[in-house]
């Protein structure tokens, strides 16, 4: 499970950890779990004025990206809820998605999420840590 900021960053910042995460996912090095609510948030963020002015995303490319997600990701139905995070309750959707999708990891740059470290056995890590784990697995370490 990858948070919205990393997801969006991976689309535009081609030489970033977020882009490496997306490349690993597309190559099926890991399975992405995402919820309908998170997909709606990603769609909303992709249309923010600061995003459109800086990156000029084309509508067809956005649609193509969402078609890719619908084919290659596990999409949960937002059946779970949690109120674990009180400082930023909007981030609870990531915990609920990971739990519903039986994810092993939540990958996030968000300090509220990462401060938990674990949630019902799900490890919460930053992008660098997760990319390292995927690279180690690919190398057979």
N, CA and C atoms as an extended XYZ file, in Angstrom:
423
Properties=species:S:1:pos:R:3:atomname:S:1:resname:S:1:resid:I:1 pbc="F F F"
N         0.847       -1.166        0.000 N   UNK     1
C         0.000        0.000        0.000 CA  UNK     1
C         0.894        1.232        0.000 C   UNK     1
N         0.687        2.119       -0.912 N   UNK     2
C         1.499        3.327       -1.054 CA  UNK     2
C         0.605        4.540       -0.859 C   UNK     2
N         1.084        5.531       -0.103 N   UNK     3
C         0.235        6.704        0.145 CA  UNK     3
C         0.129        7.596       -1.097 C   UNK     3
N        -0.818        8.504       -1.063 N   UNK     4
C        -1.155        9.336       -2.221 CA  UNK     4
C         0.025       10.174       -2.699 C   UNK     4
N         0.750       10.802       -1.783 N   UNK     5
C         1.858       11.674       -2.200 CA  UNK     5
C         2.922       10.891       -2.958 C   UNK     5
N         3.260        9.697       -2.480 N   UNK     6
C         4.248        8.879       -3.186 CA  UNK     6
C         3.704        8.420       -4.535 C   UNK     6
N         2.442        8.093       -4.552 N   UNK     7
C         1.805        7.651       -5.790 CA  UNK     7
C         1.887        8.740       -6.851 C   UNK     7
N         1.487        9.951       -6.501 N   UNK     8
C         1.490       11.067       -7.446 CA  UNK     8
C         2.921       11.453       -7.808 C   UNK     8
N         3.814       11.473       -6.832 N   UNK     9
C         5.220       11.798       -7.113 CA  UNK     9
C         5.826       10.827       -8.112 C   UNK     9
N         5.462        9.567       -8.002 N   UNK    10
C         6.000        8.560       -8.903 CA  UNK    10
C         5.582        8.765      -10.343 C   UNK    10
N         4.470        9.431      -10.555 N   UNK    11
C         4.000        9.694      -11.914 CA  UNK    11
C         4.864       10.753      -12.590 C   UNK    11
N         5.274       11.765      -11.828 N   UNK    12
C         5.942       12.924      -12.421 CA  UNK    12
C         7.446       12.996      -12.159 C   UNK    12
N         7.905       12.511      -11.043 N   UNK    13
C         9.326       12.618      -10.685 CA  UNK    13
C        10.044       11.338      -11.104 C   UNK    13
N        10.436       11.277      -12.341 N   UNK    14
C        10.943       10.041      -12.933 CA  UNK    14
C        12.218        9.497      -12.296 C   UNK    14
N        13.042       10.287      -11.679 N   UNK    15
C        14.275        9.787      -11.068 CA  UNK    15
C        14.181        9.807       -9.551 C   UNK    15
N        13.036        9.434       -9.033 N   UNK    16
C        12.812        9.484       -7.594 CA  UNK    16
C        12.558        8.090       -7.038 C   UNK    16
N        12.585        8.000       -5.713 N   UNK    17
C        12.223        6.743       -5.060 CA  UNK    17
C        10.783        6.365       -5.385 C   UNK    17
N         9.913        7.361       -5.451 N   UNK    18
C         8.514        7.094       -5.776 CA  UNK    18
C         8.389        6.485       -7.175 C   UNK    18
N         9.185        6.967       -8.118 N   UNK    19
C         9.167        6.403       -9.468 CA  UNK    19
C         9.702        4.973       -9.457 C   UNK    19
N        10.720        4.722       -8.655 N   UNK    20
C        11.242        3.346       -8.532 CA  UNK    20
C        10.178        2.421       -7.966 C   UNK    20
N         9.424        2.925       -6.977 N   UNK    21
C         8.326        2.130       -6.424 CA  UNK    21
C         7.340        1.749       -7.520 C   UNK    21
N         6.949        2.720       -8.329 N   UNK    22
C         6.001        2.429       -9.397 CA  UNK    22
C         6.588        1.455      -10.411 C   UNK    22
N         7.859        1.602      -10.730 N   UNK    23
C         8.501        0.671      -11.656 CA  UNK    23
C         8.503       -0.748      -11.087 C   UNK    23
N         8.830       -0.886       -9.808 N   UNK    24
C         8.796       -2.209       -9.159 CA  UNK    24
C         7.395       -2.795       -9.215 C   UNK    24
N         6.390       -1.953       -8.974 N   UNK    25
C         5.005       -2.420       -9.001 CA  UNK    25
C         4.615       -2.867      -10.412 C   UNK    25
N         4.929       -2.065      -11.403 N   UNK    26
C         4.577       -2.407      -12.787 CA  UNK    26
C         5.254       -3.705      -13.203 C   UNK    26
N         6.477       -3.928      -12.721 N   UNK    27
C         7.200       -5.171      -13.024 CA  UNK    27
C         6.762       -6.319      -12.111 C   UNK    27
N         5.765       -6.068      -11.291 N   UNK    28
C         5.174       -7.054      -10.380 CA  UNK    28
C         6.164       -7.581       -9.348 C   UNK    28
N         7.036       -6.684       -8.875 N   UNK    29
C         7.946       -7.029       -7.783 CA  UNK    29
C         7.192       -7.033       -6.451 C   UNK    29
N         6.054       -6.358       -6.414 N   UNK    30
C         5.160       -6.405       -5.264 CA  UNK    30
C         3.747       -6.139       -5.757 C   UNK    30
N         2.787       -6.484       -4.932 N   UNK    31
C         1.385       -6.268       -5.267 CA  UNK    31
C         0.899       -4.996       -4.583 C   UNK    31
N         0.315       -4.110       -5.343 N   UNK    32
C        -0.199       -2.857       -4.815 CA  UNK    32
C        -1.626       -3.043       -4.337 C   UNK    32
N        -1.898       -2.595       -3.115 N   UNK    33
C        -3.248       -2.570       -2.563 CA  UNK    33
C        -3.655       -1.111       -2.473 C   UNK    33
N        -4.830       -0.807       -3.008 N   UNK    34
C        -5.322        0.565       -2.995 CA  UNK    34
C        -6.841        0.510       -2.858 C   UNK    34
N        -7.414        1.529       -2.275 N   UNK    35
C        -8.868        1.535       -2.081 CA  UNK    35
C        -9.531        2.514       -3.044 C   UNK    35
N       -10.843        2.374       -3.152 N   UNK    36
C       -11.604        3.316       -3.969 CA  UNK    36
C       -11.445        4.738       -3.450 C   UNK    36
N       -11.447        4.901       -2.130 N   UNK    37
C       -11.293        6.233       -1.538 CA  UNK    37
C        -9.926        6.835       -1.873 C   UNK    37
N        -8.897        6.023       -1.823 N   UNK    38
C        -7.551        6.513       -2.146 CA  UNK    38
C        -7.464        6.852       -3.635 C   UNK    38
N        -8.066        6.041       -4.476 N   UNK    39
C        -8.078        6.348       -5.910 CA  UNK    39
C        -8.766        7.679       -6.185 C   UNK    39
N        -9.857        7.943       -5.477 N   UNK    40
C       -10.540        9.232       -5.641 CA  UNK    40
C        -9.624       10.375       -5.212 C   UNK    40
N        -8.881       10.159       -4.127 N   UNK    41
C        -7.959       11.193       -3.665 CA  UNK    41
C        -6.850       11.427       -4.690 C   UNK    41
N        -6.300       10.363       -5.249 N   UNK    42
C        -5.255       10.495       -6.269 CA  UNK    42
C        -5.805       11.278       -7.467 C   UNK    42
N        -7.004       10.946       -7.907 N   UNK    43
C        -7.614       11.663       -9.034 CA  UNK    43
C        -7.779       13.143       -8.717 C   UNK    43
N        -8.189       13.450       -7.493 N   UNK    44
C        -8.366       14.848       -7.081 CA  UNK    44
C        -7.017       15.569       -7.057 C   UNK    44
N        -5.994       14.926       -6.503 N   UNK    45
C        -4.672       15.548       -6.406 CA  UNK    45
C        -4.079       15.792       -7.795 C   UNK    45
N        -4.292       14.865       -8.704 N   UNK    46
C        -3.768       15.037      -10.065 CA  UNK    46
C        -4.360       16.243      -10.772 C   UNK    46
N        -5.465       16.742      -10.268 N   UNK    47
C        -6.110       17.911      -10.876 CA  UNK    47
C        -5.915       19.189      -10.054 C   UNK    47
N        -5.113       19.124       -9.002 N   UNK    48
C        -4.819       20.335       -8.230 CA  UNK    48
C        -4.139       21.346       -9.149 C   UNK    48
N        -4.463       22.635       -9.012 N   UNK    49
C        -3.822       23.648       -9.859 CA  UNK    49
C        -2.289       23.601       -9.806 C   UNK    49
N        -1.716       23.396       -8.632 N   UNK    50
C        -0.242       23.378       -8.555 CA  UNK    50
C         0.349       22.186       -9.305 C   UNK    50
N        -0.389       21.091       -9.394 N   UNK    51
C         0.064       19.926      -10.149 CA  UNK    51
C        -0.109       20.175      -11.648 C   UNK    51
N        -1.274       20.660      -12.032 N   UNK    52
C        -1.519       20.879      -13.469 CA  UNK    52
C        -0.619       21.968      -14.040 C   UNK    52
N        -0.349       23.014      -13.238 N   UNK    53
C         0.516       24.090      -13.720 CA  UNK    53
C         1.971       23.649      -13.830 C   UNK    53
N         2.396       22.805      -12.924 N   UNK    54
C         3.804       22.388      -12.919 CA  UNK    54
C         4.081       21.264      -13.920 C   UNK    54
N         3.158       20.281      -14.000 N   UNK    55
C         3.441       19.074      -14.783 CA  UNK    55
C         2.617       18.947      -16.062 C   UNK    55
N         1.548       19.718      -16.187 N   UNK    56
C         0.698       19.689      -17.372 CA  UNK    56
C         0.266       18.269      -17.756 C   UNK    56
N        -0.323       17.532      -16.821 N   UNK    57
C        -0.731       16.164      -17.172 CA  UNK    57
C        -1.853       16.175      -18.200 C   UNK    57
N        -1.762       15.282      -19.154 N   UNK    58
C        -2.792       15.155      -20.176 CA  UNK    58
C        -3.877       14.222      -19.655 C   UNK    58
N        -5.111       14.565      -19.949 N   UNK    59
C        -6.244       13.769      -19.468 CA  UNK    59
C        -6.140       12.315      -19.919 C   UNK    59
N        -5.713       12.080      -21.130 N   UNK    60
C        -5.573       10.703      -21.628 CA  UNK    60
C        -4.526        9.934      -20.830 C   UNK    60
N        -3.430       10.590      -20.459 N   UNK    61
C        -2.406        9.923      -19.653 CA  UNK    61
C        -2.935        9.576      -18.268 C   UNK    61
N        -3.747       10.443      -17.701 N   UNK    62
C        -4.352       10.159      -16.399 CA  UNK    62
C        -5.290        8.962      -16.520 C   UNK    62
N        -6.117        8.945      -17.556 N   UNK    63
C        -7.035        7.813      -17.764 CA  UNK    63
C        -6.246        6.518      -17.965 C   UNK    63
N        -5.175        6.591      -18.738 N   UNK    64
C        -4.336        5.414      -18.989 CA  UNK    64
C        -3.729        4.906      -17.677 C   UNK    64
N        -3.289        5.838      -16.838 N   UNK    65
C        -2.721        5.471      -15.543 CA  UNK    65
C        -3.762        4.735      -14.686 C   UNK    65
N        -4.992        5.259      -14.642 N   UNK    66
C        -6.034        4.614      -13.842 CA  UNK    66
C        -6.448        3.262      -14.428 C   UNK    66
N        -6.383        3.113      -15.728 N   UNK    67
C        -6.643        1.793      -16.326 CA  UNK    67
C        -5.567        0.807      -15.896 C   UNK    67
N        -4.326        1.256      -15.848 N   UNK    68
C        -3.233        0.411      -15.388 CA  UNK    68
C        -3.466       -0.019      -13.938 C   UNK    68
N        -3.850        0.923      -13.100 N   UNK    69
C        -4.138        0.602      -11.697 CA  UNK    69
C        -5.269       -0.413      -11.616 C   UNK    69
N        -6.314       -0.215      -12.397 N   UNK    70
C        -7.448       -1.138      -12.316 CA  UNK    70
C        -7.073       -2.550      -12.762 C   UNK    70
N        -6.080       -2.682      -13.640 N   UNK    71
C        -5.642       -3.999      -14.097 CA  UNK    71
C        -4.615       -4.645      -13.176 C   UNK    71
N        -3.747       -3.841      -12.567 N   UNK    72
C        -2.603       -4.410      -11.867 CA  UNK    72
C        -2.635       -4.299      -10.343 C   UNK    72
N        -3.623       -3.640       -9.780 N   UNK    73
C        -3.660       -3.447       -8.328 CA  UNK    73
C        -4.823       -4.211       -7.717 C   UNK    73
N        -4.688       -4.491       -6.436 N   UNK    74
C        -5.791       -5.026       -5.652 CA  UNK    74
C        -6.554       -3.812       -5.131 C   UNK    74
N        -7.803       -3.684       -5.527 N   UNK    75
C        -8.599       -2.516       -5.129 CA  UNK    75
C        -9.602       -2.956       -4.069 C   UNK    75
N        -9.439       -2.387       -2.875 N   UNK    76
C       -10.360       -2.710       -1.789 CA  UNK    76
C       -11.618       -1.860       -1.921 C   UNK    76
N       -12.638       -2.242       -1.216 N   UNK    77
C       -13.950       -1.600       -1.352 CA  UNK    77
C       -14.296       -0.680       -0.189 C   UNK    77
N       -13.292       -0.279        0.586 N   UNK    78
C       -13.514        0.633        1.718 CA  UNK    78
C       -14.478        0.048        2.746 C   UNK    78
N       -14.385       -1.262        2.964 N   UNK    79
C       -15.262       -1.927        3.933 CA  UNK    79
C       -14.780       -1.729        5.372 C   UNK    79
N       -13.492       -1.399        5.554 N   UNK    80
C       -12.917       -1.240        6.887 CA  UNK    80
C       -12.811        0.246        7.226 C   UNK    80
N       -12.886        0.527        8.503 N   UNK    81
C       -12.657        1.877        9.019 CA  UNK    81
C       -11.813        1.771       10.279 C   UNK    81
N       -11.079        2.819       10.558 N   UNK    82
C       -10.312        2.887       11.799 CA  UNK    82
C       -10.233        4.343       12.223 C   UNK    82
N       -10.053        4.542       13.518 N   UNK    83
C        -9.858        5.898       14.040 CA  UNK    83
C        -8.544        5.986       14.805 C   UNK    83
N        -7.577        5.210       14.380 N   UNK    84
C        -6.283        5.115       15.053 CA  UNK    84
C        -5.544        6.445       15.071 C   UNK    84
N        -5.504        7.123       13.941 N   UNK    85
C        -4.779        8.387       13.847 CA  UNK    85
C        -5.717        9.542       14.192 C   UNK    85
N        -5.387       10.254       15.253 N   UNK    86
C        -6.229       11.377       15.652 CA  UNK    86
C        -5.644       12.713       15.204 C   UNK    86
N        -4.309       12.787       15.036 N   UNK    87
C        -3.673       14.041       14.600 CA  UNK    87
C        -4.036       14.389       13.155 C   UNK    87
N        -4.145       13.372       12.311 N   UNK    88
C        -4.536       13.569       10.920 CA  UNK    88
C        -5.478       12.433       10.531 C   UNK    88
N        -6.747       12.550       10.921 N   UNK    89
C        -7.690       11.452       10.700 CA  UNK    89
C        -7.887       11.077        9.235 C   UNK    89
N        -7.567       11.967        8.305 N   UNK    90
C        -7.724       11.622        6.888 CA  UNK    90
C        -6.766       10.502        6.474 C   UNK    90
N        -5.692       10.296        7.241 N   UNK    91
C        -4.739        9.228        6.921 CA  UNK    91
C        -5.215        7.853        7.380 C   UNK    91
N        -6.307        7.801        8.127 N   UNK    92
C        -6.834        6.504        8.558 CA  UNK    92
C        -7.252        5.634        7.379 C   UNK    92
N        -7.561        6.251        6.245 N   UNK    93
C        -7.961        5.470        5.071 CA  UNK    93
C        -6.836        4.548        4.607 C   UNK    93
N        -5.585        4.947        4.820 N   UNK    94
C        -4.459        4.107        4.412 CA  UNK    94
C        -4.344        2.882        5.326 C   UNK    94
N        -4.565        3.099        6.606 N   UNK    95
C        -4.552        1.978        7.551 CA  UNK    95
C        -5.682        1.006        7.231 C   UNK    95
N        -6.873        1.537        7.005 N   UNK    96
C        -8.034        0.696        6.716 CA  UNK    96
C        -7.829       -0.090        5.418 C   UNK    96
N        -7.293        0.560        4.401 N   UNK    97
C        -7.039       -0.097        3.123 CA  UNK    97
C        -6.031       -1.238        3.293 C   UNK    97
N        -4.952       -0.960        3.991 N   UNK    98
C        -3.920       -1.976        4.202 CA  UNK    98
C        -4.482       -3.171        4.972 C   UNK    98
N        -5.296       -2.907        5.960 N   UNK    99
C        -5.898       -3.977        6.752 CA  UNK    99
C        -6.865       -4.791        5.887 C   UNK    99
N        -7.738       -4.111        5.164 N   UNK   100
C        -8.703       -4.797        4.310 CA  UNK   100
C        -8.010       -5.605        3.215 C   UNK   100
N        -6.952       -5.049        2.651 N   UNK   101
C        -6.238       -5.713        1.568 CA  UNK   101
C        -5.173       -6.683        2.021 C   UNK   101
N        -5.064       -6.869        3.341 N   UNK   102
C        -4.076       -7.795        3.913 CA  UNK   102
C        -2.656       -7.477        3.437 C   UNK   102
N        -2.333       -6.198        3.436 N   UNK   103
C        -1.013       -5.747        3.003 CA  UNK   103
C         0.046       -6.108        4.045 C   UNK   103
N         1.258       -6.279        3.588 N   UNK   104
C         2.391       -6.505        4.487 CA  UNK   104
C         3.022       -5.184        4.897 C   UNK   104
N         2.935       -4.181        4.015 N   UNK   105
C         3.575       -2.890        4.243 CA  UNK   105
C         2.643       -1.743        3.885 C   UNK   105
N         2.818       -0.646        4.597 N   UNK   106
C         2.307        0.656        4.185 CA  UNK   106
C         3.553        1.486        3.921 C   UNK   106
N         3.655        2.035        2.717 N   UNK   107
C         4.813        2.843        2.342 CA  UNK   107
C         4.344        4.290        2.306 C   UNK   107
N         4.983        5.112        3.137 N   UNK   108
C         4.495        6.477        3.285 CA  UNK   108
C         5.621        7.435        3.645 C   UNK   108
N         5.452        8.667        3.207 N   UNK   109
C         6.330        9.745        3.635 CA  UNK   109
C         5.715       10.532        4.790 C   UNK   109
N         4.517       10.163        5.180 N   UNK   110
C         3.773       10.882        6.204 CA  UNK   110
C         4.249       10.499        7.603 C   UNK   110
N         4.640       11.490        8.376 N   UNK   111
C         5.172       11.221        9.717 CA  UNK   111
C         4.125       10.646       10.665 C   UNK   111
N         2.846       11.019       10.487 N   UNK   112
C         1.793       10.462       11.350 CA  UNK   112
C         1.680        8.952       11.166 C   UNK   112
N         1.729        8.517        9.928 N   UNK   113
C         1.662        7.085        9.655 CA  UNK   113
C         2.935        6.377       10.099 C   UNK   113
N         4.085        6.915        9.714 N   UNK   114
C         5.345        6.236       10.018 CA  UNK   114
C         5.618        6.151       11.516 C   UNK   114
N         5.097        7.090       12.290 N   UNK   115
C         5.342        7.048       13.732 CA  UNK   115
C         4.696        5.822       14.375 C   UNK   115
N         3.686        5.255       13.723 N   UNK   116
C         3.065        4.027       14.249 CA  UNK   116
C         4.004        2.831       14.145 C   UNK   116
N         4.800        2.766       13.099 N   UNK   117
C         5.733        1.687       12.781 CA  UNK   117
C         5.043        0.377       12.405 C   UNK   117
N         3.968        0.017       13.103 N   UNK   118
C         3.198       -1.198       12.806 CA  UNK   118
C         1.725       -0.919       13.046 C   UNK   118
N         0.899       -1.635       12.306 N   UNK   119
C        -0.548       -1.555       12.503 CA  UNK   119
C        -1.111       -2.943       12.218 C   UNK   119
N        -1.552       -3.621       13.253 N   UNK   120
C        -2.104       -4.981       13.118 CA  UNK   120
C        -1.173       -5.878       12.306 C   UNK   120
N         0.117       -5.817       12.618 N   UNK   121
C         1.100       -6.653       11.943 CA  UNK   121
C         1.604       -6.112       10.616 C   UNK   121
N         1.082       -4.992       10.175 N   UNK   122
C         1.506       -4.372        8.915 CA  UNK   122
C         2.633       -3.398        9.238 C   UNK   122
N         3.774       -3.558        8.587 N   UNK   123
C         4.892       -2.649        8.809 CA  UNK   123
C         4.653       -1.337        8.057 C   UNK   123
N         4.991       -0.240        8.716 N   UNK   124
C         4.845        1.081        8.096 CA  UNK   124
C         6.247        1.649        7.916 C   UNK   124
N         6.639        1.843        6.652 N   UNK   125
C         8.009        2.237        6.333 CA  UNK   125
C         8.015        3.387        5.330 C   UNK   125
N         9.171        4.020        5.210 N   UNK   126
C         9.335        5.060        4.196 CA  UNK   126
C         9.717        4.412        2.865 C   UNK   126
N         9.719        5.215        1.814 N   UNK   127
C         9.983        4.697        0.466 CA  UNK   127
C        11.380        4.085        0.356 C   UNK   127
N        12.386        4.722        0.946 N   UNK   128
C        13.754        4.211        0.845 CA  UNK   128
C        13.868        2.823        1.463 C   UNK   128
N        13.253        2.631        2.596 N   UNK   129
C        13.292        1.322        3.255 CA  UNK   129
C        12.620        0.269        2.393 C   UNK   129
N        11.460        0.590        1.857 N   UNK   130
C        10.735       -0.390        1.051 CA  UNK   130
C        11.466       -0.695       -0.250 C   UNK   130
N        11.981        0.316       -0.919 N   UNK   131
C        12.752        0.090       -2.141 CA  UNK   131
C        13.948       -0.815       -1.833 C   UNK   131
N        14.602       -0.581       -0.694 N   UNK   132
C        15.715       -1.445       -0.287 CA  UNK   132
C        15.283       -2.883       -0.096 C   UNK   132
N        14.141       -3.096        0.535 N   UNK   133
C        13.633       -4.455        0.748 CA  UNK   133
C        13.308       -5.139       -0.576 C   UNK   133
N        12.707       -4.414       -1.502 N   UNK   134
C        12.378       -4.984       -2.806 CA  UNK   134
C        13.657       -5.308       -3.574 C   UNK   134
N        14.631       -4.415       -3.528 N   UNK   135
C        15.903       -4.639       -4.228 CA  UNK   135
C        16.621       -5.859       -3.645 C   UNK   135
N        16.601       -6.001       -2.324 N   UNK   136
C        17.226       -7.165       -1.669 CA  UNK   136
C        16.533       -8.447       -2.109 C   UNK   136
N        15.222       -8.413       -2.123 N   UNK   137
C        14.450       -9.601       -2.534 CA  UNK   137
C        14.769       -9.965       -3.974 C   UNK   137
N        14.839       -8.974       -4.850 N   UNK   138
C        15.147       -9.218       -6.258 CA  UNK   138
C        16.545       -9.792       -6.428 C   UNK   138
N        17.465       -9.376       -5.551 N   UNK   139
C        18.849       -9.861       -5.630 CA  UNK   139
C        19.032      -11.189       -4.919 C   UNK   139
N        17.970      -11.653       -4.257 N   UNK   140
C        18.055      -12.933       -3.543 CA  UNK   140
C        18.769      -12.856       -2.219 C   UNK   140
N        18.811      -11.674       -1.617 N   UNK   141
C        19.496      -11.494       -0.331 CA  UNK   141
C        18.565      -11.832        0.801 C   UNK   141
